Amino acid sequence: MSLIDPPGHIALLRLSALGDATHVVPLVRTIQRAWPKTRLTWIIGRGERMLLDGLEGVEFAVYDKKTGLSGMRALWQQLAAQRFDALLQMQLAARANVLALGIDAPLRIGYDRRRSKEGHGLVVNRRIPGAGTHVLDVLGQFAVPLGLEQTRVEWRLPVPQAARDWADEQLPGDVPTLIVSPCSSHALRNWLPERYAAAADHAARRHGYRIAICGGRSALERQTADAILAAMKEPAIDLVGRDTLKQLMALLERADILLGPDAGPVHIANALGTKVVGLHACTDAERSGPYSDRRFTVNRYDEAARRFLKKPASALRWGKRVEFPGVMALIGVDEVIDCIDRCTAELRGQAGSDAPLAR
């Protein structure tokens, strides 16, 4: 299959999740820089569409996984009149592979054989190189069969002014702020509430951080936030369940540090230029940690693999999760505090100073 240069219309298929959607944006920017007149249609999940609303130069076609096959048929009908020069099938799930069947494109780019699963090879006819470990770098390989190379990482996520105004009201002034986003959609990735509380109390007492807790509207997120607040000795602002996705972006943009597990807010914060103290044991930080800077991320993935799977991390397939009860207890409070201290020292620009952080 050969590609028209420049192509007239490219379809990107990546439904979820929030963090992975942010990882696709640099690929979008790479294509736009090379071919500014090429149309881009991104087949995407509902929440991810809300996150990226306003991304210039991209048309969105939303598929809600709750609608099942009927939703797929509706999407196929919506796109029936479209003739794509290429489809970038960037999601390995069986649902996404079935969805790809109904998209008309002569060039159908997918993952390398080592990473393929769930019938992925049946819906693609060109594969990306097997290079890269981090999800963002692997997604960047989808440029290669197009004849491009992702040589720089650029996000420029769309944050509306109304969301920034709302965030200013919740976190007023130039007060150094650490946001705790304690929950992932995978509950076993979540750290212990009393440990979040201890780390947040240290950040407030030692460095003068204002502490805010963010999260969605689920019962688990409410219960986790309540447990953290009950265990904390220092005051904290409770923003759980109060923001939209755009408002969350604006909050993360205002923060100096985000503390959280492998979940969407970590990757959104990183894309917005906020420092991240990441917590990894279920997943490998080298694959799915904050892309720009993992120096302040705790990575207990190899220890988790050895303890729960009886194998070193190097023996596991790419993307393998070690999700077992108690796995996140491998992360201690002291090592998270050390990450906060080192990150703060860098932000302050005076390593070793005990003076309160000043912007």
SETORSE-319705 format. One line per 8 residues: number of its first residue (from 1); for each residue x, y, z of C-alpha. Coordinates in pm, 1 decimal. Example, Ala and Ser with C-alpha at 12.3 -4.5 7.8 and 13.67 -1.06 7.14 Angstrom:
1	1230.0/-450.0/780.0  1367.0/-106.0/714.0
END
This chain:
1	0.0/0.0/0.0  137.2/339.4/-95.9  32.0/667.9/58.6  -63.4/981.6/-131.6  180.0/1256.0/-26.6  32.7/1461.5/124.4  -273.7/1253.8/211.9  -610.0/1421.6/194.0
9	-772.4/1257.8/496.2  -640.4/1040.1/781.8  -845.3/858.5/1045.0  -703.2/801.1/1392.2  -867.1/538.3/1611.5  -791.1/571.8/1981.2  -1094.5/554.9/2205.7  -945.8/566.2/2553.8
17	-818.4/637.3/2808.9  -767.5/999.4/2913.6  -393.4/960.6/2963.1  -344.1/773.9/2637.7  -545.9/1037.8/2454.5  -291.5/1296.8/2567.1  -17.0/1065.9/2435.9  -174.2/1075.0/2088.3
25	-172.0/1455.8/2068.9  203.8/1482.8/1987.2  144.4/1250.2/1690.7  -136.8/1478.0/1575.8  99.6/1774.4/1599.6  365.1/1585.0/1400.2  119.2/1518.6/1117.2  -9.9/1875.5/1124.0
33	339.8/2022.1/1098.6  419.2/1803.5/797.6  83.0/1828.9/620.4  -114.4/2130.2/746.1  -391.0/2078.9/487.4  -454.6/1711.2/564.8  -788.9/1645.3/733.6  -771.0/1448.5/1055.9
41	-1069.1/1258.6/1196.9  -1015.0/1109.4/1541.1  -1247.8/825.8/1644.8  -1253.3/869.5/2019.3  -1437.1/792.5/2343.0  -1689.1/1031.4/2493.4  -1481.9/1143.2/2793.7  -1167.0/1179.7/2587.7
49	-1361.1/1394.6/2339.8  -1462.7/1625.5/2625.5  -1100.8/1650.0/2737.7  -972.1/1744.0/2392.6  -1259.5/1965.6/2282.6  -1110.4/2258.8/2095.2  -805.0/2073.2/1962.4  -751.5/2270.5/1646.3
57	-747.6/2100.1/1308.0  -910.2/1778.5/1433.1  -1260.9/1648.7/1366.2  -1396.2/1405.3/1624.3  -1622.2/1104.3/1575.0  -1738.5/978.1/1914.1  -1798.0/614.3/2000.5  -1945.1/537.3/2342.3
65	-1843.5/184.7/2440.2  -2168.7/147.2/2636.8  -2359.7/143.2/2305.5  -2193.3/-178.4/2191.1  -2248.7/-304.6/1838.7  -2540.7/-69.3/1773.9  -2310.6/223.3/1844.8  -2052.7/78.9/1606.9
73	-2311.3/53.5/1330.3  -2412.7/414.2/1390.0  -2051.6/528.8/1369.5  -1990.5/327.1/1053.0  -2294.8/492.2/898.0  -2170.4/834.7/1009.4  -1835.3/773.0/839.5  -1970.9/584.8/535.0
81	-1931.4/884.4/306.8  -1571.0/939.4/415.6  -1281.5/797.6/212.4  -970.0/793.8/422.8  -622.9/759.6/276.5  -502.6/591.1/595.6  -633.2/454.5/924.3  -408.2/463.0/1229.2
89	-546.1/183.4/1450.0  -385.0/278.8/1780.2  -588.6/69.2/2022.9  -533.2/-301.6/2079.4  -864.4/-386.0/2249.3  -1099.7/-627.1/2072.8  -1373.3/-360.6/2067.9  -1148.6/-117.8/1880.9
97	-1035.3/-387.8/1638.0  -1398.5/-468.7/1549.7  -1472.9/-98.1/1512.8  -1181.4/-64.5/1269.1  -1341.2/-320.1/1034.9  -1606.1/-70.1/926.4  -1366.9/213.0/840.1  -1276.0/246.7/472.4
105	-903.1/308.8/423.4  -656.7/132.7/189.3  -362.9/185.1/426.9  -435.3/45.4/772.2  -149.5/96.2/1017.7  -126.1/-102.9/1338.9  112.5/-217.8/1610.4  415.3/-438.8/1558.7
113	359.9/-814.9/1594.8  509.8/-834.5/1944.3  254.6/-591.7/2084.0  -46.2/-708.6/1881.4  -332.1/-895.1/2049.0  -706.3/-959.5/2033.8  -719.1/-996.0/1654.6  -532.2/-671.9/1585.7
121	-337.8/-820.2/1294.0  -661.3/-902.3/1110.7  -761.7/-537.0/1071.2  -428.0/-380.2/965.8  -199.0/-421.4/663.5  105.2/-220.1/772.5  282.7/-231.9/1107.0  485.2/23.4/1299.1
129	846.0/-49.0/1397.6  888.5/-233.4/1726.1  1086.1/51.3/1883.3  1001.3/242.8/2197.0  901.2/159.9/2553.6  690.8/452.5/2673.5  337.1/461.9/2533.2  392.1/807.9/2386.2
137	703.8/696.3/2197.3  527.5/385.3/2067.8  231.6/590.9/1945.9  481.4/823.6/1780.7  595.5/526.8/1569.1  264.7/546.9/1382.5  422.4/836.8/1192.8  685.1/608.7/1037.2
145	464.7/419.0/786.3  332.1/760.3/678.5  687.5/859.9/588.0  720.7/1094.3/885.4  921.0/1099.7/1207.9  810.6/1235.0/1545.4  1119.1/1436.7/1630.4  963.5/1658.1/1893.9
153	686.5/1624.4/2148.5  431.1/1903.6/2141.7  93.0/1908.6/2315.7  -67.7/2257.0/2341.3  -377.7/2111.0/2504.9  -685.3/2336.3/2474.8  -775.4/2492.9/2811.7  -1058.4/2749.9/2783.1
161	-1035.8/3078.6/2970.1  -1362.2/3005.7/3153.5  -1201.4/2697.7/3306.4  -895.7/2898.4/3407.8  -1119.7/3159.2/3570.8  -1293.1/2884.8/3770.2  -959.7/2737.0/3878.4  -842.3/3081.7/3990.2
169	-1145.3/3103.3/4216.9  -1074.0/2763.5/4374.7  -699.6/2820.9/4413.1  -660.8/3198.7/4438.5  -334.6/3386.9/4449.4  22.9/3277.9/4391.0  29.4/3020.7/4669.8  251.7/2717.0/4595.4
177	12.3/2426.4/4545.5  37.5/2049.7/4556.6  -264.2/1865.4/4419.1  -336.3/1510.0/4527.7  -529.8/1310.2/4267.3  -547.7/981.0/4456.0  -757.7/752.4/4237.5  -724.3/561.6/3914.1
185	-1010.6/390.6/3733.1  -820.4/72.9/3827.2  -873.9/61.1/4203.5  -574.0/-163.5/4269.3  -343.2/115.1/4143.6  -448.7/344.1/4426.8  -211.0/417.9/4713.5  -317.8/402.0/5077.7
193	-514.7/706.4/5206.2  -310.2/738.8/5526.6  8.0/746.9/5320.3  -128.7/1017.4/5093.0  -214.9/1211.2/5410.0  134.7/1173.2/5554.2  301.1/1287.9/5230.9  63.7/1583.3/5194.3
201	114.1/1689.5/5557.5  491.1/1685.6/5502.8  458.0/1897.5/5187.9  245.0/2152.1/5374.2  462.3/2171.3/5687.2  807.3/2149.7/5531.7  756.2/2345.6/5212.8  447.8/2558.7/5270.3
209	234.9/2398.1/5001.8  -135.9/2459.5/4981.0  -290.4/2110.7/4948.1  -588.6/2037.9/4724.7  -751.9/1702.2/4659.4  -912.6/1631.9/4321.6  -1119.5/1347.5/4188.4  -1432.6/1245.2/4009.3
217	-1783.4/1171.0/4124.8  -1759.2/798.4/4200.5  -1823.2/659.7/4548.7  -1466.4/526.3/4565.8  -1317.3/868.2/4494.5  -1537.9/1029.3/4758.0  -1451.6/763.9/5016.6  -1079.4/787.6/4939.3
225	-1077.2/1165.8/4967.7  -1270.0/1150.7/5296.4  -1016.6/903.1/5436.2  -725.4/1126.0/5332.9  -885.0/1435.6/5483.1  -962.3/1251.5/5807.8  -600.2/1137.2/5839.0  -441.3/1474.2/5756.8
233	-320.6/1709.3/6029.1  -285.6/2008.6/5793.3  -576.3/2176.5/5609.8  -664.7/2076.9/5254.5  -906.0/2203.5/4989.9  -1162.2/1941.8/4887.7  -1239.5/1968.3/4516.0  -1349.1/1608.0/4462.8
241	-1649.8/1579.4/4232.7  -1667.4/1953.6/4172.8  -1486.0/2000.8/3841.7  -1538.1/1923.9/3475.2  -1255.6/1778.7/3267.7  -1168.2/2123.5/3135.5  -1171.8/2265.7/3487.9  -948.1/1979.5/3602.1
249	-701.0/2076.5/3330.7  -702.9/2433.9/3456.9  -646.7/2319.1/3816.3  -354.0/2100.5/3711.0  -212.7/2390.3/3510.7  -212.1/2604.0/3828.1  -44.8/2340.0/4045.8  326.9/2319.7/4115.7
257	318.1/1943.9/4177.8  63.6/1669.4/4118.9  81.7/1356.3/4337.5  -99.7/1050.0/4206.6  -95.2/697.0/4062.3  -88.2/591.1/3697.5  -406.9/764.2/3580.5  -525.6/1034.9/3344.4
265	-451.9/1336.8/3567.0  -81.3/1244.0/3584.8  -48.1/1251.8/3206.9  -264.0/1559.8/3164.6  -57.0/1745.3/3425.9  264.9/1639.8/3255.6  135.7/1760.4/2918.9  48.9/2095.8/3075.4
273	401.3/2137.0/3215.2  326.6/2059.5/3581.5  572.6/1851.8/3781.7  449.2/1504.4/3876.3  529.2/1276.2/4167.9  401.9/948.4/4025.0  324.1/626.5/4210.2  386.4/305.5/4016.8
281	379.5/-59.0/4119.8  94.7/-211.1/3917.3  234.3/-58.4/3599.4  583.3/23.9/3477.5  672.6/391.3/3503.2  910.1/349.8/3209.5  609.8/255.4/2996.4  336.6/474.3/3142.8
289	491.4/722.3/3383.4  489.5/1100.8/3336.0  659.8/1130.8/2998.9  862.0/1447.9/3034.9  1028.1/1376.8/3369.8  1024.3/1054.0/3571.8  1295.4/1154.3/3819.0  1034.8/1217.9/4087.0
297	832.7/901.9/4025.3  848.7/595.4/4248.9  863.9/278.9/4037.0  812.8/-49.2/4225.4  702.5/-241.8/3915.8  995.5/-483.0/3909.3  957.4/-559.6/4279.3  585.1/-614.9/4226.2
305	648.6/-848.9/3933.2  895.9/-1055.8/4133.7  670.1/-1076.0/4438.0  333.2/-1139.2/4273.7  424.2/-1302.4/3940.2  756.8/-1461.1/4039.0  924.5/-1301.5/3737.5  1141.1/-994.4/3682.9
313	977.7/-708.5/3497.4  1207.5/-774.3/3201.3  1035.6/-1112.0/3150.8  686.1/-963.7/3121.6  520.0/-863.4/2795.6  486.5/-493.6/2718.4  189.0/-349.2/2902.2  148.2/-632.4/3153.0
321	-19.8/-508.9/3471.7  62.9/-641.4/3814.5  -272.5/-566.4/3973.9  -306.3/-752.8/4300.8  -441.9/-648.1/4639.5  -163.2/-488.1/4841.3  70.9/-420.2/4552.0  69.9/-42.2/4605.2
329	174.3/-94.2/4967.8  520.8/-161.0/4824.1  552.1/219.1/4793.1  662.3/374.0/5121.3  588.6/720.2/5255.2  956.0/810.8/5296.4  1040.7/758.5/4930.1  743.0/969.0/4820.8
337	847.6/1243.3/5062.2  1196.6/1226.0/4913.6  1048.8/1279.0/4566.0  849.3/1578.6/4690.3  1158.8/1724.4/4855.8  1376.6/1683.3/4547.1  1107.6/1815.7/4315.5  1055.7/2117.1/4540.6
345	1429.5/2182.5/4553.1  1438.0/2192.4/4175.3  1135.4/2419.3/4157.3  1296.8/2647.1/4414.5  1626.5/2636.1/4233.9  1816.7/2599.7/4563.5  1872.0/2232.5/4635.7  1891.5/2167.1/5006.5
353	1729.3/2492.6/5115.9  1456.6/2467.4/5381.5  1303.7/2803.0/5291.7  936.6/2800.0/5188.2  880.6/2766.1/4816.4  823.6/3099.8/4645.1  704.6/3154.5/4293.3
END
